[in-house]
Amino acid sequence: MAQTHFDQFLQEATYRDHEPGNNLGRDSLYGLYTSWCCVSGKEPQAEHVFWAAMRQRHSAGEFLHLKKCPAAADYILASYPALV
């Protein structure tokens, strides 16, 4: 299976863990994805397309966590403008 930009997003901006602490919720994960698209120069897909792709790639019992990366910084600053 060829790597899609969804696979690239997961590899560059997230890591998987079986521990639930500080995992990304739905809104945060999609927000991180849109920030990653902006930073990477990719066109973000519609939310329903994103979630269909995540269902194919995400195993039950695994939690996604935020990696330290440019997309994470962009997402945090966009989510909390008072930090700027």
Accessible surface in RSA format (square Angstrom, percent):
REM  Atomic radii and reference values for relative SASA: ProtOr
REM  Chains: A
REM  Algorithm: Lee & Richards
REM  Probe-radius: 1.40
REM  Slices: 20
REM RES _ NUM      All-atoms   Total-Side   Main-Chain    Non-polar    All polar
REM                ABS   REL    ABS   REL    ABS   REL    ABS   REL    ABS   REL
RES MET A   1   198.45 102.8 108.54  71.8  89.91 214.1  91.39  77.7 107.06 141.8
RES ALA A   2    85.65  78.7  64.55  99.6  21.10  48.0  75.29 106.0  10.35  27.4
RES GLN A   3   115.69  64.7  80.42  58.8  35.27  84.0  32.97  70.2  82.72  62.7
RES THR A   4    52.48  37.3  43.93  44.5   8.55  20.4  51.71  69.5   0.76   1.2
RES HIS A   5    40.73  22.3  32.91  22.9   7.82  20.0  14.86  15.3  25.87  30.1
RES PHE A   6    18.08   9.0  18.08  11.2   0.00   0.0  18.08  11.0   0.00   0.0
RES ASP A   7    33.25  23.3  29.00  28.9   4.26  10.1  13.81  32.5  19.45  19.4
RES GLN A   8    55.81  31.2  55.81  40.8   0.00   0.0   8.92  19.0  46.89  35.6
RES PHE A   9     0.00   0.0   0.00   0.0   0.00   0.0   0.00   0.0   0.00   0.0
RES LEU A  10    13.99   7.8  10.63   7.6   3.36   8.4  10.93   7.7   3.06   8.2
RES GLN A  11   114.90  64.2 103.76  75.8  11.14  26.5  42.11  89.6  72.79  55.2
RES GLU A  12    75.64  43.4  65.04  49.2  10.59  25.2  34.99  67.7  40.65  33.2
RES ALA A  13     0.00   0.0   0.00   0.0   0.00   0.0   0.00   0.0   0.00   0.0
RES THR A  14     4.92   3.5   1.69   1.7   3.23   7.7   0.00   0.0   4.92   7.4
RES TYR A  15   102.40  47.8  96.91  55.1   5.49  14.3  65.85  49.5  36.55  45.1
RES ARG A  16    94.70  39.8  68.38  34.9  26.32  62.7  34.74  47.5  59.96  36.3
RES ASP A  17    53.67  37.6  48.09  47.9   5.58  13.2   8.93  21.0  44.74  44.6
RES HIS A  18   126.48  69.1 113.57  78.9  12.91  33.0  80.63  83.1  45.85  53.3
RES GLU A  19   113.57  65.2 113.57  85.9   0.00   0.0  42.65  82.5  70.91  57.9
RES PRO A  20    76.22  55.5  71.84  65.5   4.38  15.9  71.99  59.4   4.23  26.3
RES GLY A  21    50.40  62.2   0.00   N/A  50.40  62.2  40.86 112.1   9.55  21.4
RES ASN A  22   148.26 102.2 117.18 113.2  31.08  74.8  35.94  86.5 112.32 108.6
RES ASN A  23    60.55  41.8  39.84  38.5  20.71  49.9   0.12   0.3  60.43  58.4
RES LEU A  24    27.05  15.1  12.21   8.7  14.83  37.3  12.89   9.1  14.16  38.1
RES GLY A  25    40.86  50.4   0.00   N/A  40.86  50.4  36.32  99.7   4.54  10.2
RES ARG A  26   148.35  62.3 139.67  71.2   8.68  20.7  69.50  95.0  78.85  47.8
RES ASP A  27   125.17  87.7 112.77 112.2  12.40  29.3  39.37  92.7  85.79  85.6
RES SER A  28    33.67  28.5  33.32  44.5   0.34   0.8   2.41   5.1  31.25  43.8
RES LEU A  29    10.77   6.0  10.77   7.7   0.00   0.0  10.77   7.6   0.00   0.0
RES TYR A  30    41.84  19.5  41.84  23.8   0.00   0.0  29.02  21.8  12.82  15.8
RES GLY A  31    16.47  20.3   0.00   N/A  16.47  20.3  15.48  42.5   0.99   2.2
RES LEU A  32     0.00   0.0   0.00   0.0   0.00   0.0   0.00   0.0   0.00   0.0
RES TYR A  33     0.00   0.0   0.00   0.0   0.00   0.0   0.00   0.0   0.00   0.0
RES THR A  34    46.37  33.0  41.81  42.4   4.56  10.9  27.78  37.3  18.59  28.1
RES SER A  35     8.67   7.3   5.97   8.0   2.70   6.2   2.49   5.3   6.18   8.7
RES TRP A  36     5.33   2.1   5.33   2.6   0.00   0.0   5.18   2.8   0.15   0.2
RES CYS A  37     0.15   0.1   0.11   0.1   0.04   0.1   0.11   0.3   0.04   0.0
RES CYS A  38    95.76  72.4  68.85  76.8  26.91  63.3  23.88  60.5  71.88  77.5
RES VAL A  39    72.94  48.0  40.03  36.2  32.91  79.3  46.83  40.7  26.11  70.8
RES SER A  40    43.82  37.0  12.17  16.2  31.65  72.9  16.85  35.9  26.97  37.8
RES GLY A  41    71.75  88.5   0.00   N/A  71.75  88.5  36.89 101.2  34.86  78.1
RES LYS A  42    75.07  36.6  63.59  39.0  11.48  27.3  22.02  19.8  53.05  56.5
RES GLU A  43   136.04  78.1 125.26  94.8  10.78  25.7  52.25 101.1  83.78  68.4
RES PRO A  44    57.19  41.7  43.60  39.7  13.59  49.4  43.60  36.0  13.59  84.5
RES GLN A  45    64.85  36.3  61.53  45.0   3.32   7.9   6.54  13.9  58.31  44.2
RES ALA A  46    51.78  47.6  34.55  53.3  17.23  39.2  45.42  64.0   6.36  16.8
RES GLU A  47    83.51  47.9  78.89  59.7   4.62  11.0  23.74  45.9  59.77  48.8
RES HIS A  48   137.06  74.9 126.24  87.7  10.82  27.7  97.98 101.0  39.08  45.5
RES VAL A  49    54.66  36.0  51.65  46.8   3.01   7.2  53.79  46.7   0.87   2.4
RES PHE A  50     0.00   0.0   0.00   0.0   0.00   0.0   0.00   0.0   0.00   0.0
RES TRP A  51    25.24  10.1  25.24  12.2   0.00   0.0  25.10  13.4   0.14   0.2
RES ALA A  52    42.03  38.6  39.52  61.0   2.51   5.7  40.46  57.0   1.57   4.2
RES ALA A  53     8.38   7.7   5.57   8.6   2.81   6.4   8.08  11.4   0.30   0.8
RES MET A  54     6.47   3.3   5.99   4.0   0.48   1.1   6.31   5.4   0.15   0.2
RES ARG A  55   167.42  70.3 141.95  72.4  25.46  60.6  76.96 105.2  90.46  54.8
RES GLN A  56   139.26  77.9  98.44  71.9  40.82  97.2  38.43  81.8 100.84  76.5
RES ARG A  57    37.77  15.9  20.49  10.4  17.27  41.1  21.14  28.9  16.63  10.1
RES HIS A  58    65.93  36.0  48.04  33.4  17.90  45.8  35.28  36.4  30.65  35.7
RES SER A  59    62.67  53.0  54.11  72.2   8.56  19.7  27.68  59.0  34.98  49.0
RES ALA A  60   107.87  99.2  70.26 108.4  37.61  85.5  82.01 115.5  25.86  68.5
RES GLY A  61    51.83  63.9   0.00   N/A  51.83  63.9  35.97  98.7  15.86  35.5
RES GLU A  62    36.46  20.9  30.07  22.8   6.39  15.2   1.92   3.7  34.54  28.2
RES PHE A  63    61.24  30.6  59.53  36.9   1.71   4.4  61.24  37.1   0.00   0.0
RES LEU A  64     8.10   4.5   5.09   3.6   3.01   7.6   5.09   3.6   3.01   8.1
RES HIS A  65    10.08   5.5  10.08   7.0   0.00   0.0   7.33   7.5   2.76   3.2
RES LEU A  66    57.69  32.1  40.65  29.1  17.04  42.8  40.65  28.5  17.04  45.9
RES LYS A  67    73.22  35.7  69.74  42.8   3.48   8.3  41.99  37.8  31.24  33.3
RES LYS A  68   211.12 103.0 177.82 109.1  33.30  79.3 125.97 113.4  85.15  90.7
RES CYS A  69    28.76  21.8  12.73  14.2  16.03  37.7  21.43  54.3   7.33   7.9
RES PRO A  70    95.30  69.5  84.38  76.9  10.92  39.7  92.00  76.0   3.30  20.5
RES ALA A  71     2.05   1.9   1.37   2.1   0.68   1.5   1.37   1.9   0.68   1.8
RES ALA A  72     5.72   5.3   5.72   8.8   0.00   0.0   5.72   8.1   0.00   0.0
RES ALA A  73    52.98  48.7  46.31  71.5   6.67  15.2  52.20  73.5   0.78   2.1
RES ASP A  74    52.01  36.4  46.22  46.0   5.79  13.7   9.05  21.3  42.96  42.8
RES TYR A  75    38.05  17.8  38.05  21.6   0.00   0.0  21.20  15.9  16.85  20.8
RES ILE A  76    65.69  37.4  65.69  48.9   0.00   0.0  65.69  47.3   0.00   0.0
RES LEU A  77    83.96  46.8  80.13  57.3   3.83   9.6  80.43  56.5   3.54   9.5
RES ALA A  78    74.12  68.1  41.48  64.0  32.64  74.2  52.84  74.4  21.28  56.4
RES SER A  79    46.52  39.3  16.66  22.2  29.86  68.8  19.54  41.6  26.98  37.8
RES TYR A  80   131.07  61.2 128.43  73.1   2.64   6.9  83.44  62.7  47.62  58.7
RES PRO A  81    97.87  71.3  88.74  80.9   9.13  33.2  89.13  73.6   8.74  54.3
RES ALA A  82   103.87  95.5  65.66 101.3  38.20  86.9  78.56 110.6  25.31  67.0
RES LEU A  83   118.01  65.7  85.08  60.9  32.93  82.8  88.48  62.1  29.52  79.5
RES VAL A  84   138.71  91.3  82.14  74.4  56.57 136.3 106.10  92.2  32.61  88.4
END  Absolute sums over single chains surface
CHAIN  1 A     5392.4       4185.3       1207.1       3046.7       2345.7
END  Absolute sums over all chains
TOTAL          5392.4       4185.3       1207.1       3046.7       2345.7
